[in-house]
Amino acid sequence: MPGVIGRVGTILGEHQLNIGNFALGRSSRDHTGTALAVVQLDGKVTDAVLQALRGVEAITDARLVTL
């Protein structure tokens, strides 16, 4: 869906989070499947950040994974 990546970047910027790496993939090659983004961030991800991301209509889930 157009604009989702930009919206994610805007939300992260509003929360003073810098994107270190952004990887995006799709579940199908015909561009009709769902997409998965893995975003590596510089800084602490708060519940407010996750809630803001979840508030984007096209985003079905947002999770924090700490490696």
mmCIF file of the N, C-alpha and C atoms, coordinates in Angstrom:
data_MODEL
# 
_entry.id   MODEL 
# 
loop_
_atom_site.group_PDB 
_atom_site.id 
_atom_site.type_symbol 
_atom_site.label_atom_id 
_atom_site.label_alt_id 
_atom_site.label_comp_id 
_atom_site.label_asym_id 
_atom_site.label_entity_id 
_atom_site.label_seq_id 
_atom_site.pdbx_PDB_ins_code 
_atom_site.Cartn_x 
_atom_site.Cartn_y 
_atom_site.Cartn_z 
_atom_site.occupancy 
_atom_site.B_iso_or_equiv 
_atom_site.pdbx_formal_charge 
_atom_site.auth_seq_id 
_atom_site.auth_comp_id 
_atom_site.auth_asym_id 
_atom_site.auth_atom_id 
_atom_site.pdbx_PDB_model_num 
ATOM 1   N N  . MET A 1 1  ? 0.844  -1.166  0.000  1.00 0.00 ? 1  MET A N  1 
ATOM 2   C CA . MET A 1 1  ? 0.000  0.000   0.000  1.00 0.00 ? 1  MET A CA 1 
ATOM 3   C C  . MET A 1 1  ? 0.900  1.243   0.000  1.00 0.00 ? 1  MET A C  1 
ATOM 4   N N  . PRO A 1 2  ? 0.686  2.133   -0.918 1.00 0.00 ? 2  PRO A N  1 
ATOM 5   C CA . PRO A 1 2  ? 1.519  3.333   -0.992 1.00 0.00 ? 2  PRO A CA 1 
ATOM 6   C C  . PRO A 1 2  ? 1.428  4.177   0.283  1.00 0.00 ? 2  PRO A C  1 
ATOM 7   N N  . GLY A 1 3  ? 2.571  4.704   0.694  1.00 0.00 ? 3  GLY A N  1 
ATOM 8   C CA . GLY A 1 3  ? 2.624  5.618   1.818  1.00 0.00 ? 3  GLY A CA 1 
ATOM 9   C C  . GLY A 1 3  ? 2.926  5.005   3.171  1.00 0.00 ? 3  GLY A C  1 
ATOM 10  N N  . VAL A 1 4  ? 2.869  3.692   3.277  1.00 0.00 ? 4  VAL A N  1 
ATOM 11  C CA . VAL A 1 4  ? 3.052  3.054   4.583  1.00 0.00 ? 4  VAL A CA 1 
ATOM 12  C C  . VAL A 1 4  ? 4.491  3.214   5.079  1.00 0.00 ? 4  VAL A C  1 
ATOM 13  N N  . ILE A 1 5  ? 5.456  2.999   4.219  1.00 0.00 ? 5  ILE A N  1 
ATOM 14  C CA . ILE A 1 5  ? 6.852  3.137   4.629  1.00 0.00 ? 5  ILE A CA 1 
ATOM 15  C C  . ILE A 1 5  ? 7.122  4.572   5.088  1.00 0.00 ? 5  ILE A C  1 
ATOM 16  N N  . GLY A 1 6  ? 6.610  5.532   4.362  1.00 0.00 ? 6  GLY A N  1 
ATOM 17  C CA . GLY A 1 6  ? 6.774  6.931   4.747  1.00 0.00 ? 6  GLY A CA 1 
ATOM 18  C C  . GLY A 1 6  ? 6.124  7.237   6.082  1.00 0.00 ? 6  GLY A C  1 
ATOM 19  N N  . ARG A 1 7  ? 4.942  6.669   6.300  1.00 0.00 ? 7  ARG A N  1 
ATOM 20  C CA . ARG A 1 7  ? 4.247  6.900   7.576  1.00 0.00 ? 7  ARG A CA 1 
ATOM 21  C C  . ARG A 1 7  ? 5.032  6.296   8.734  1.00 0.00 ? 7  ARG A C  1 
ATOM 22  N N  . VAL A 1 8  ? 5.588  5.100   8.533  1.00 0.00 ? 8  VAL A N  1 
ATOM 23  C CA . VAL A 1 8  ? 6.415  4.465   9.565  1.00 0.00 ? 8  VAL A CA 1 
ATOM 24  C C  . VAL A 1 8  ? 7.610  5.369   9.883  1.00 0.00 ? 8  VAL A C  1 
ATOM 25  N N  . GLY A 1 9  ? 8.276  5.867   8.872  1.00 0.00 ? 9  GLY A N  1 
ATOM 26  C CA . GLY A 1 9  ? 9.417  6.754   9.083  1.00 0.00 ? 9  GLY A CA 1 
ATOM 27  C C  . GLY A 1 9  ? 9.027  8.020   9.822  1.00 0.00 ? 9  GLY A C  1 
ATOM 28  N N  . THR A 1 10 ? 7.880  8.573   9.489  1.00 0.00 ? 10 THR A N  1 
ATOM 29  C CA . THR A 1 10 ? 7.410  9.782   10.159 1.00 0.00 ? 10 THR A CA 1 
ATOM 30  C C  . THR A 1 10 ? 7.132  9.525   11.631 1.00 0.00 ? 10 THR A C  1 
ATOM 31  N N  . ILE A 1 11 ? 6.457  8.430   11.928 1.00 0.00 ? 11 ILE A N  1 
ATOM 32  C CA . ILE A 1 11 ? 6.160  8.086   13.324 1.00 0.00 ? 11 ILE A CA 1 
ATOM 33  C C  . ILE A 1 11 ? 7.446  7.898   14.110 1.00 0.00 ? 11 ILE A C  1 
ATOM 34  N N  . LEU A 1 12 ? 8.388  7.184   13.550 1.00 0.00 ? 12 LEU A N  1 
ATOM 35  C CA . LEU A 1 12 ? 9.649  6.950   14.249 1.00 0.00 ? 12 LEU A CA 1 
ATOM 36  C C  . LEU A 1 12 ? 10.405 8.259   14.451 1.00 0.00 ? 12 LEU A C  1 
ATOM 37  N N  . GLY A 1 13 ? 10.395 9.124   13.455 1.00 0.00 ? 13 GLY A N  1 
ATOM 38  C CA . GLY A 1 13 ? 11.046 10.423  13.576 1.00 0.00 ? 13 GLY A CA 1 
ATOM 39  C C  . GLY A 1 13 ? 10.397 11.292  14.636 1.00 0.00 ? 13 GLY A C  1 
ATOM 40  N N  . GLU A 1 14 ? 9.073  11.247  14.716 1.00 0.00 ? 14 GLU A N  1 
ATOM 41  C CA . GLU A 1 14 ? 8.353  12.011  15.729 1.00 0.00 ? 14 GLU A CA 1 
ATOM 42  C C  . GLU A 1 14 ? 8.728  11.565  17.139 1.00 0.00 ? 14 GLU A C  1 
ATOM 43  N N  . HIS A 1 15 ? 9.159  10.323  17.268 1.00 0.00 ? 15 HIS A N  1 
ATOM 44  C CA . HIS A 1 15 ? 9.572  9.785   18.567 1.00 0.00 ? 15 HIS A CA 1 
ATOM 45  C C  . HIS A 1 15 ? 11.096 9.792   18.722 1.00 0.00 ? 15 HIS A C  1 
ATOM 46  N N  . GLN A 1 16 ? 11.770 10.552  17.869 1.00 0.00 ? 16 GLN A N  1 
ATOM 47  C CA . GLN A 1 16 ? 13.224 10.729  17.942 1.00 0.00 ? 16 GLN A CA 1 
ATOM 48  C C  . GLN A 1 16 ? 13.997 9.426   17.783 1.00 0.00 ? 16 GLN A C  1 
ATOM 49  N N  . LEU A 1 17 ? 13.472 8.508   16.969 1.00 0.00 ? 17 LEU A N  1 
ATOM 50  C CA . LEU A 1 17 ? 14.142 7.236   16.708 1.00 0.00 ? 17 LEU A CA 1 
ATOM 51  C C  . LEU A 1 17 ? 14.747 7.255   15.308 1.00 0.00 ? 17 LEU A C  1 
ATOM 52  N N  . ASN A 1 18 ? 16.008 6.905   15.228 1.00 0.00 ? 18 ASN A N  1 
ATOM 53  C CA . ASN A 1 18 ? 16.706 6.827   13.961 1.00 0.00 ? 18 ASN A CA 1 
ATOM 54  C C  . ASN A 1 18 ? 16.643 5.401   13.429 1.00 0.00 ? 18 ASN A C  1 
ATOM 55  N N  . ILE A 1 19 ? 16.377 5.256   12.136 1.00 0.00 ? 19 ILE A N  1 
ATOM 56  C CA . ILE A 1 19 ? 16.344 3.940   11.492 1.00 0.00 ? 19 ILE A CA 1 
ATOM 57  C C  . ILE A 1 19 ? 17.770 3.561   11.109 1.00 0.00 ? 19 ILE A C  1 
ATOM 58  N N  . GLY A 1 20 ? 18.253 2.457   11.671 1.00 0.00 ? 20 GLY A N  1 
ATOM 59  C CA . GLY A 1 20 ? 19.577 1.948   11.336 1.00 0.00 ? 20 GLY A CA 1 
ATOM 60  C C  . GLY A 1 20 ? 19.543 1.042   10.118 1.00 0.00 ? 20 GLY A C  1 
ATOM 61  N N  . ASN A 1 21 ? 18.437 0.311   9.959  1.00 0.00 ? 21 ASN A N  1 
ATOM 62  C CA . ASN A 1 21 ? 18.272 -0.615  8.851  1.00 0.00 ? 21 ASN A CA 1 
ATOM 63  C C  . ASN A 1 21 ? 16.785 -0.859  8.655  1.00 0.00 ? 21 ASN A C  1 
ATOM 64  N N  . PHE A 1 22 ? 16.357 -1.008  7.409  1.00 0.00 ? 22 PHE A N  1 
ATOM 65  C CA . PHE A 1 22 ? 14.947 -1.247  7.104  1.00 0.00 ? 22 PHE A CA 1 
ATOM 66  C C  . PHE A 1 22 ? 14.894 -2.321  6.027  1.00 0.00 ? 22 PHE A C  1 
ATOM 67  N N  . ALA A 1 23 ? 14.316 -3.475  6.350  1.00 0.00 ? 23 ALA A N  1 
ATOM 68  C CA . ALA A 1 23 ? 14.178 -4.567  5.382  1.00 0.00 ? 23 ALA A CA 1 
ATOM 69  C C  . ALA A 1 23 ? 12.697 -4.834  5.155  1.00 0.00 ? 23 ALA A C  1 
ATOM 70  N N  . LEU A 1 24 ? 12.320 -5.011  3.899  1.00 0.00 ? 24 LEU A N  1 
ATOM 71  C CA . LEU A 1 24 ? 10.920 -5.208  3.543  1.00 0.00 ? 24 LEU A CA 1 
ATOM 72  C C  . LEU A 1 24 ? 10.797 -6.394  2.600  1.00 0.00 ? 24 LEU A C  1 
ATOM 73  N N  . GLY A 1 25 ? 9.820  -7.242  2.842  1.00 0.00 ? 25 GLY A N  1 
ATOM 74  C CA . GLY A 1 25 ? 9.570  -8.382  1.967  1.00 0.00 ? 25 GLY A CA 1 
ATOM 75  C C  . GLY A 1 25 ? 8.076  -8.609  1.814  1.00 0.00 ? 25 GLY A C  1 
ATOM 76  N N  . ARG A 1 26 ? 7.702  -9.362  0.802  1.00 0.00 ? 26 ARG A N  1 
ATOM 77  C CA . ARG A 1 26 ? 6.290  -9.666  0.541  1.00 0.00 ? 26 ARG A CA 1 
ATOM 78  C C  . ARG A 1 26 ? 6.058  -11.166 0.635  1.00 0.00 ? 26 ARG A C  1 
ATOM 79  N N  . SER A 1 27 ? 4.805  -11.523 0.922  1.00 0.00 ? 27 SER A N  1 
ATOM 80  C CA . SER A 1 27 ? 4.471  -12.938 1.039  1.00 0.00 ? 27 SER A CA 1 
ATOM 81  C C  . SER A 1 27 ? 4.227  -13.598 -0.314 1.00 0.00 ? 27 SER A C  1 
ATOM 82  N N  . SER A 1 28 ? 4.095  -12.794 -1.372 1.00 0.00 ? 28 SER A N  1 
ATOM 83  C CA . SER A 1 28 ? 3.899  -13.367 -2.708 1.00 0.00 ? 28 SER A CA 1 
ATOM 84  C C  . SER A 1 28 ? 4.583  -12.474 -3.744 1.00 0.00 ? 28 SER A C  1 
ATOM 85  N N  . ARG A 1 29 ? 4.882  -13.060 -4.881 1.00 0.00 ? 29 ARG A N  1 
ATOM 86  C CA . ARG A 1 29 ? 5.573  -12.313 -5.942 1.00 0.00 ? 29 ARG A CA 1 
ATOM 87  C C  . ARG A 1 29 ? 4.627  -11.473 -6.792 1.00 0.00 ? 29 ARG A C  1 
ATOM 88  N N  . ASP A 1 30 ? 3.329  -11.697 -6.677 1.00 0.00 ? 30 ASP A N  1 
ATOM 89  C CA . ASP A 1 30 ? 2.393  -10.969 -7.533 1.00 0.00 ? 30 ASP A CA 1 
ATOM 90  C C  . ASP A 1 30 ? 1.900  -9.658  -6.920 1.00 0.00 ? 30 ASP A C  1 
ATOM 91  N N  . HIS A 1 31 ? 2.531  -9.226  -5.847 1.00 0.00 ? 31 HIS A N  1 
ATOM 92  C CA . HIS A 1 31 ? 2.246  -7.942  -5.205 1.00 0.00 ? 31 HIS A CA 1 
ATOM 93  C C  . HIS A 1 31 ? 0.867  -7.871  -4.558 1.00 0.00 ? 31 HIS A C  1 
ATOM 94  N N  . THR A 1 32 ? 0.235  -9.017  -4.315 1.00 0.00 ? 32 THR A N  1 
ATOM 95  C CA . THR A 1 32 ? -1.085 -9.009  -3.681 1.00 0.00 ? 32 THR A CA 1 
ATOM 96  C C  . THR A 1 32 ? -1.039 -9.483  -2.233 1.00 0.00 ? 32 THR A C  1 
ATOM 97  N N  . GLY A 1 33 ? 0.073  -10.042 -1.814 1.00 0.00 ? 33 GLY A N  1 
ATOM 98  C CA . GLY A 1 33 ? 0.177  -10.584 -0.461 1.00 0.00 ? 33 GLY A CA 1 
ATOM 99  C C  . GLY A 1 33 ? 0.515  -9.518  0.560  1.00 0.00 ? 33 GLY A C  1 
ATOM 100 N N  . THR A 1 34 ? 0.628  -9.944  1.779  1.00 0.00 ? 34 THR A N  1 
ATOM 101 C CA . THR A 1 34 ? 0.997  -9.032  2.841  1.00 0.00 ? 34 THR A CA 1 
ATOM 102 C C  . THR A 1 34 ? 2.504  -8.793  2.825  1.00 0.00 ? 34 THR A C  1 
ATOM 103 N N  . ALA A 1 35 ? 2.914  -7.738  3.457  1.00 0.00 ? 35 ALA A N  1 
ATOM 104 C CA . ALA A 1 35 ? 4.335  -7.395  3.533  1.00 0.00 ? 35 ALA A CA 1 
ATOM 105 C C  . ALA A 1 35 ? 4.800  -7.518  4.980  1.00 0.00 ? 35 ALA A C  1 
ATOM 106 N N  . LEU A 1 36 ? 6.080  -7.738  5.136  1.00 0.00 ? 36 LEU A N  1 
ATOM 107 C CA . LEU A 1 36 ? 6.706  -7.797  6.450  1.00 0.00 ? 36 LEU A CA 1 
ATOM 108 C C  . LEU A 1 36 ? 7.885  -6.836  6.434  1.00 0.00 ? 36 LEU A C  1 
ATOM 109 N N  . ALA A 1 37 ? 7.937  -5.967  7.434  1.00 0.00 ? 37 ALA A N  1 
ATOM 110 C CA . ALA A 1 37 ? 9.065  -5.048  7.563  1.00 0.00 ? 37 ALA A CA 1 
ATOM 111 C C  . ALA A 1 37 ? 9.794  -5.353  8.864  1.00 0.00 ? 37 ALA A C  1 
ATOM 112 N N  . VAL A 1 38 ? 11.109 -5.346  8.791  1.00 0.00 ? 38 VAL A N  1 
ATOM 113 C CA . VAL A 1 38 ? 11.946 -5.468  9.975  1.00 0.00 ? 38 VAL A CA 1 
ATOM 114 C C  . VAL A 1 38 ? 12.763 -4.186  10.032 1.00 0.00 ? 38 VAL A C  1 
ATOM 115 N N  . VAL A 1 39 ? 12.582 -3.437  11.107 1.00 0.00 ? 39 VAL A N  1 
ATOM 116 C CA . VAL A 1 39 ? 13.209 -2.125  11.227 1.00 0.00 ? 39 VAL A CA 1 
ATOM 117 C C  . VAL A 1 39 ? 14.148 -2.139  12.431 1.00 0.00 ? 39 VAL A C  1 
ATOM 118 N N  . GLN A 1 40 ? 15.419 -1.909  12.182 1.00 0.00 ? 40 GLN A N  1 
ATOM 119 C CA . GLN A 1 40 ? 16.417 -1.828  13.249 1.00 0.00 ? 40 GLN A CA 1 
ATOM 120 C C  . GLN A 1 40 ? 16.530 -0.358  13.639 1.00 0.00 ? 40 GLN A C  1 
ATOM 121 N N  . LEU A 1 41 ? 16.375 -0.088  14.936 1.00 0.00 ? 41 LEU A N  1 
ATOM 122 C CA . LEU A 1 41 ? 16.335 1.292   15.405 1.00 0.00 ? 41 LEU A CA 1 
ATOM 123 C C  . LEU A 1 41 ? 17.461 1.606   16.373 1.00 0.00 ? 41 LEU A C  1 
ATOM 124 N N  . ASP A 1 42 ? 17.862 2.866   16.358 1.00 0.00 ? 42 ASP A N  1 
ATOM 125 C CA . ASP A 1 42 ? 18.815 3.393   17.327 1.00 0.00 ? 42 ASP A CA 1 
ATOM 126 C C  . ASP A 1 42 ? 18.001 4.099   18.404 1.00 0.00 ? 42 ASP A C  1 
ATOM 127 N N  . GLY A 1 43 ? 17.854 3.485   19.544 1.00 0.00 ? 43 GLY A N  1 
ATOM 128 C CA . GLY A 1 43 ? 17.088 4.095   20.619 1.00 0.00 ? 43 GLY A CA 1 
ATOM 129 C C  . GLY A 1 43 ? 16.069 3.134   21.192 1.00 0.00 ? 43 GLY A C  1 
ATOM 130 N N  . LYS A 1 44 ? 15.409 3.588   22.244 1.00 0.00 ? 44 LYS A N  1 
ATOM 131 C CA . LYS A 1 44 ? 14.446 2.760   22.952 1.00 0.00 ? 44 LYS A CA 1 
ATOM 132 C C  . LYS A 1 44 ? 13.051 2.881   22.333 1.00 0.00 ? 44 LYS A C  1 
ATOM 133 N N  . VAL A 1 45 ? 12.456 1.739   22.055 1.00 0.00 ? 45 VAL A N  1 
ATOM 134 C CA . VAL A 1 45 ? 11.092 1.699   21.520 1.00 0.00 ? 45 VAL A CA 1 
ATOM 135 C C  . VAL A 1 45 ? 10.129 1.601   22.703 1.00 0.00 ? 45 VAL A C  1 
ATOM 136 N N  . THR A 1 46 ? 9.275  2.588   22.823 1.00 0.00 ? 46 THR A N  1 
ATOM 137 C CA . THR A 1 46 ? 8.317  2.635   23.926 1.00 0.00 ? 46 THR A CA 1 
ATOM 138 C C  . THR A 1 46 ? 6.971  2.080   23.483 1.00 0.00 ? 46 THR A C  1 
ATOM 139 N N  . ASP A 1 47 ? 6.092  1.886   24.453 1.00 0.00 ? 47 ASP A N  1 
ATOM 140 C CA . ASP A 1 47 ? 4.727  1.456   24.134 1.00 0.00 ? 47 ASP A CA 1 
ATOM 141 C C  . ASP A 1 47 ? 4.023  2.492   23.265 1.00 0.00 ? 47 ASP A C  1 
ATOM 142 N N  . ALA A 1 48 ? 4.334  3.764   23.474 1.00 0.00 ? 48 ALA A N  1 
ATOM 143 C CA . ALA A 1 48 ? 3.723  4.823   22.667 1.00 0.00 ? 48 ALA A CA 1 
ATOM 144 C C  . ALA A 1 48 ? 4.088  4.685   21.196 1.00 0.00 ? 48 ALA A C  1 
ATOM 145 N N  . VAL A 1 49 ? 5.328  4.297   20.922 1.00 0.00 ? 49 VAL A N  1 
ATOM 146 C CA . VAL A 1 49 ? 5.768  4.092   19.539 1.00 0.00 ? 49 VAL A CA 1 
ATOM 147 C C  . VAL A 1 49 ? 4.995  2.933   18.920 1.00 0.00 ? 49 VAL A C  1 
ATOM 148 N N  . LEU A 1 50 ? 4.924  1.828   19.638 1.00 0.00 ? 50 LEU A N  1 
ATOM 149 C CA . LEU A 1 50 ? 4.204  0.661   19.118 1.00 0.00 ? 50 LEU A CA 1 
ATOM 150 C C  . LEU A 1 50 ? 2.736  0.977   18.898 1.00 0.00 ? 50 LEU A C  1 
ATOM 151 N N  . GLN A 1 51 ? 2.123  1.713   19.802 1.00 0.00 ? 51 GLN A N  1 
ATOM 152 C CA . GLN A 1 51 ? 0.705  2.074   19.653 1.00 0.00 ? 51 GLN A CA 1 
ATOM 153 C C  . GLN A 1 51 ? 0.509  2.971   18.434 1.00 0.00 ? 51 GLN A C  1 
ATOM 154 N N  . ALA A 1 52 ? 1.415  3.913   18.219 1.00 0.00 ? 52 ALA A N  1 
ATOM 155 C CA . ALA A 1 52 ? 1.314  4.784   17.053 1.00 0.00 ? 52 ALA A CA 1 
ATOM 156 C C  . ALA A 1 52 ? 1.427  3.985   15.762 1.00 0.00 ? 52 ALA A C  1 
ATOM 157 N N  . LEU A 1 53 ? 2.354  3.026   15.723 1.00 0.00 ? 53 LEU A N  1 
ATOM 158 C CA . LEU A 1 53 ? 2.495  2.183   14.529 1.00 0.00 ? 53 LEU A CA 1 
ATOM 159 C C  . LEU A 1 53 ? 1.251  1.327   14.313 1.00 0.00 ? 53 LEU A C  1 
ATOM 160 N N  . ARG A 1 54 ? 0.729  0.780   15.384 1.00 0.00 ? 54 ARG A N  1 
ATOM 161 C CA . ARG A 1 54 ? -0.482 -0.045  15.280 1.00 0.00 ? 54 ARG A CA 1 
ATOM 162 C C  . ARG A 1 54 ? -1.693 0.768   14.845 1.00 0.00 ? 54 ARG A C  1 
ATOM 163 N N  . GLY A 1 55 ? -1.621 2.070   15.029 1.00 0.00 ? 55 GLY A N  1 
ATOM 164 C CA . GLY A 1 55 ? -2.719 2.941   14.634 1.00 0.00 ? 55 GLY A CA 1 
ATOM 165 C C  . GLY A 1 55 ? -2.787 3.216   13.140 1.00 0.00 ? 55 GLY A C  1 
ATOM 166 N N  . VAL A 1 56 ? -1.752 2.837   12.406 1.00 0.00 ? 56 VAL A N  1 
ATOM 167 C CA . VAL A 1 56 ? -1.754 2.996   10.948 1.00 0.00 ? 56 VAL A CA 1 
ATOM 168 C C  . VAL A 1 56 ? -2.657 1.915   10.365 1.00 0.00 ? 56 VAL A C  1 
ATOM 169 N N  . GLU A 1 57 ? -3.626 2.324   9.569  1.00 0.00 ? 57 GLU A N  1 
ATOM 170 C CA . GLU A 1 57 ? -4.647 1.398   9.053  1.00 0.00 ? 57 GLU A CA 1 
ATOM 171 C C  . GLU A 1 57 ? -4.054 0.171   8.366  1.00 0.00 ? 57 GLU A C  1 
ATOM 172 N N  . ALA A 1 58 ? -2.991 0.347   7.606  1.00 0.00 ? 58 ALA A N  1 
ATOM 173 C CA . ALA A 1 58 ? -2.431 -0.762  6.823  1.00 0.00 ? 58 ALA A CA 1 
ATOM 174 C C  . ALA A 1 58 ? -1.548 -1.692  7.650  1.00 0.00 ? 58 ALA A C  1 
ATOM 175 N N  . ILE A 1 59 ? -1.225 -1.304  8.878  1.00 0.00 ? 59 ILE A N  1 
ATOM 176 C CA . ILE A 1 59 ? -0.365 -2.139  9.723  1.00 0.00 ? 59 ILE A CA 1 
ATOM 177 C C  . ILE A 1 59 ? -1.228 -3.029  10.585 1.00 0.00 ? 59 ILE A C  1 
ATOM 178 N N  . THR A 1 60 ? -1.059 -4.336  10.441 1.00 0.00 ? 60 THR A N  1 
ATOM 179 C CA . THR A 1 60 ? -1.882 -5.286  11.197 1.00 0.00 ? 60 THR A CA 1 
ATOM 180 C C  . THR A 1 60 ? -1.278 -5.631  12.542 1.00 0.00 ? 60 THR A C  1 
ATOM 181 N N  . ASP A 1 61 ? 0.035  -5.460  12.720 1.00 0.00 ? 61 ASP A N  1 
ATOM 182 C CA . ASP A 1 61 ? 0.673  -5.754  13.985 1.00 0.00 ? 61 ASP A CA 1 
ATOM 183 C C  . ASP A 1 61 ? 2.036  -5.084  14.025 1.00 0.00 ? 61 ASP A C  1 
ATOM 184 N N  . ALA A 1 62 ? 2.449  -4.704  15.212 1.00 0.00 ? 62 ALA A N  1 
ATOM 185 C CA . ALA A 1 62 ? 3.799  -4.153  15.422 1.00 0.00 ? 62 ALA A CA 1 
ATOM 186 C C  . ALA A 1 62 ? 4.319  -4.771  16.715 1.00 0.00 ? 62 ALA A C  1 
ATOM 187 N N  . ARG A 1 63 ? 5.514  -5.319  16.639 1.00 0.00 ? 63 ARG A N  1 
ATOM 188 C CA . ARG A 1 63 ? 6.098  -6.002  17.798 1.00 0.00 ? 63 ARG A CA 1 
ATOM 189 C C  . ARG A 1 63 ? 7.533  -5.545  17.993 1.00 0.00 ? 63 ARG A C  1 
ATOM 190 N N  . LEU A 1 64 ? 7.954  -5.541  19.247 1.00 0.00 ? 64 LEU A N  1 
ATOM 191 C CA . LEU A 1 64 ? 9.341  -5.255  19.590 1.00 0.00 ? 64 LEU A CA 1 
ATOM 192 C C  . LEU A 1 64 ? 10.071 -6.580  19.758 1.00 0.00 ? 64 LEU A C  1 
ATOM 193 N N  . VAL A 1 65 ? 11.172 -6.721  19.037 1.00 0.00 ? 65 VAL A N  1 
ATOM 194 C CA . VAL A 1 65 ? 12.026 -7.897  19.168 1.00 0.00 ? 65 VAL A CA 1 
ATOM 195 C C  . VAL A 1 65 ? 13.412 -7.385  19.543 1.00 0.00 ? 65 VAL A C  1 
ATOM 196 N N  . THR A 1 66 ? 13.926 -7.861  20.646 1.00 0.00 ? 66 THR A N  1 
ATOM 197 C CA . THR A 1 66 ? 15.246 -7.466  21.104 1.00 0.00 ? 66 THR A CA 1 
ATOM 198 C C  . THR A 1 66 ? 16.193 -8.647  20.927 1.00 0.00 ? 66 THR A C  1 
ATOM 199 N N  . LEU A 1 67 ? 17.244 -8.412  20.174 1.00 0.00 ? 67 LEU A N  1 
ATOM 200 C CA . LEU A 1 67 ? 18.228 -9.476  19.922 1.00 0.00 ? 67 LEU A CA 1 
ATOM 201 C C  . LEU A 1 67 ? 19.505 -9.173  20.661 1.00 0.00 ? 67 LEU A C  1 
# 
